Each structure stands twice: as C-alpha cells, then as structure tokens.
Amino acid sequence: MSPVGVERHRAREAALQMLYQWEVGRASAHEAAVTYWPARESDTPVPEETRAFANALMRGTIDRVKQADELIAAHARNWRVERMAVIDRLVLRLAIYELLTEADTPAKVIINEALELARTFSGEEPVPFINGILDAVRKTLERE
C-alpha cells in the first residue's frame, strides 16, 4: 500500500471509531472528534491531512445516514438496518458515503477498504454480507 493509501486507511479507521462514539455513545460529531483525537495522538502524531479526511468522512457519513440506510435496506434482504451489528452497519454507512461522494476513489478501493475495516473490527463472518450489499449499492449507483 502506498504511503497515501496507508494514511487514508488510518483515516477510515479513525472515522469508523468516531462514528461508533456517535452511534453508541450518542456523542455529537463534534464531541466524537474532540474526544477521539487527543487519546489517539498520545500514541502517535497523526498528520493533519489524515485527521481532516477522517473528520470529513465521519461528518459526511452522519449527514448522509438516512440516504445510506435507505440504500442498505434496499439491498439487505431479510435484514433491517437497525438489527445489524453496530460495526457492520457503520462500515456500510461509511463506504456508501464514500461511494456517493468520493468520485476520484475507485469503487473497488472503497469496498476493499470497507472489507478490511470489517475484518479488523468485526471479524470474518460479516465480510461476505458487507461485500454483497456494497457491490449491489455500487451497481445501483453505477460506480466502477
């Protein structure tokens, strides 16, 4: 993975963790960012570009959660969005936000990143499910 790819992956991990604070902890987007970064940077400084991308992903995902949930529901047969595991739902929402807004990032990169996040934070079991939904959403959005 290129240095830029590594930083974008770190940003996606950070965005997912902030989204978790937002979803489970009922923190606002601002509160999630304000509490996340000081704890994270005590280990390793995070480049400003990485932090800015992570914050943009988190805020954008929150802003488009209704649209993402509609796309998930349209492609998740026999699964209600609110009944999905929290991490799996957040991974899907984050990837769908990117599919909707990051035209310069190939869809396969977005989906592969989502699958890696799922493996890291949820395990192997949901990976085929997440892959299937994201591929169906990709086709709906006519993304390559």
N, C-alpha and C positions, 0 to 999 in steps of 0.2 A: 504494500500500500504506500502511496506517495506521502510525503510529509503533509500535504494539504488534506489528503484523504484521512490520515490519522487524526488530524485536528478536527475535521468535520465529524468523524466518528465520535471523538470525545465530546463534541458539542451536542450530538444527538443523545449520547448517554446522559449528559447534564440536563438537557431538555426533558428527557423522559423522567429523570429523578425529580425535577421541579414540577412536572405535570402530576407526578404521584403525590407530592405535597399538596398540590392544588386539589386533587380529587379526593384523597383520603383524609388529609389534614384540614381540608376546607380553607386553605390559605388562598389569599388573592394572588394573582400573578406577581404583583409587586412584592408581597410578603415572601412568596416562594423564592424569588430571585435574591432578595435581601438576606434571607437566612441560609440559602444554599451556598453562595459563593464564598463567604468568609470561612466556613467549615471546610470547603473543598480546597481553598488556596492555602490552608495551613500545611498541607502536604506538599503540593507542587504549584508554583505560579501558573496561571492559565493565561495564554496570550489574549489580548483584547479582542482580536478578530474571532477567536473561538467563543469567548464569552458573549460577544454581540450576536453571533449566529445562533447560539444556544438560546439566548433570551428571545430572539426573534422567532425561533421555532416554537418555543413554549407559548408565547403570547399569540402567535398566529394560530396555533392549534386550538387554543382556548376560544379565540374569536370565531373559529370555523367548526366548533364541536358539533353544532346542530347539523350542518351540511355533511360532515364526516359520518355522524351517526346514521343519517339517512342512507348514505352510500353503503355503510356496513350492513344495515338492516336489509337493504335490497339484495344483498349477496350472501347473507348468512342464513341459509335455510335452517329452519327449526331452532334458531338461536336468537334470543332477544339480547340486544346490546347491553342492557343493564344487568343481565345474568352472566355475562362473560367475566372471566377473571380480570381484575383491575389492570394488571400489567398488560395483558393481551389487548384489552380494549384501548389502552393508552398507546401501545405500539402501533395499532391500526390507525388510530386518530392522527398520530404524528406523521406516519407515512402518507396517509391520504392528504394531509395538509401539504406535504412536500409535492405530491403528485399534482395537486391543484395549482401550486404557486411557483415551484422551482423548475421552470421550463428548461433551464440550462443543464439540469442534472438528469441524466438518462433514467427512465423508469426502472430499468433493471438494477441500477445502482441503489435507488431508493428502496426497492423491495429487498435486495440483498442486505442492505443495512438494517432494515426492519427485522429480518430474519435473524441477524446476528444479535440485535438487541433482545429479541425474544429468547434466543438460546442463553444469553448471559443472565437475563433477569427472570426468566420463566421456565426454562428447560427445553428439552427436545419435543415434548409431546404437542404443544400448540403450534409448532413450526409449520406443519402441512396445512393446518386450518388457516393460519395467518397468510401463508403463501397463496392459498386458493382464493381467499377474499381479496387480497391486494391485486392478484392477477385479474380477477373479474372486474375490479374497480378500474384498473389500468385500461382494460378493454373498453369499459363504459366511457372513460374519459378520452379514449382514442390516443393514449400516450404510447410512445415507443421508447 
